[in-house]
Amino acid sequence: MKFNQSISELINTQKLEKSQDVIYGIYSYETDKLEAFKLGDVNLSTYKYPKSAAADYSNIDVYVDNRKSQQYLGFRYNTVRPEEIKQLIEYFKKKYPVFEQRKDSNGDAYFWDIAPLDAWLFYYPSTSVDSNGKGFLNSDFLFVKKGTRMENSQDKSYNTILDNFNMMYPKN
């Protein structure tokens, strides 16, 4: 999909539900039914981490500029599937070999500035705990139009998504 094109057909065919990203405040449409989605050469699938909290499942938020025009701004893909996290990181590293890697207590976070696509791509891990007390990765892949601000605001006093990432994962 290309930025600034309507995704109304995708919303209807995939039965995406209205949402608003809880982290970035951007209007979105979401689903946890992932069989129709693919990132690069990685097929996504519906998945819930075994013996974990209700929120520990894979899902995608497809970002739009507003509810009326539904112009594509990007997506946030949250996954708790360990092998998929590794596959996606390797795919993006291979596809876009210039990236920043930053250290965090949960592992490595990554940032790609993809000039030809006018896009930013982020990967950042967090840790969840299953009912046995075992920790596992709960990771986000975020792909947005370069310059996108929190709440998709046009007000320059709002942080960009990159500003937010830099606060969460400062450069070493």
Buried (B, 14 or more C-beta within 10 A) or exposed (E): EEBEEBBEEBBEEBEBEEBBBEEBBBBBBBBEBBEEBEBEEBEBEEBBBEEBEEEBBBBBBBBBBEEEEBBBBBBBBBBBBEEBBEBBBEBBBEEBEEBBEBEEEBBEBBBBBBEEBEBBBBBBBEEBEBEEEEEBBBBBBBBBBBEBBBBBBEEEEBBBBBEBBBEEBEEE
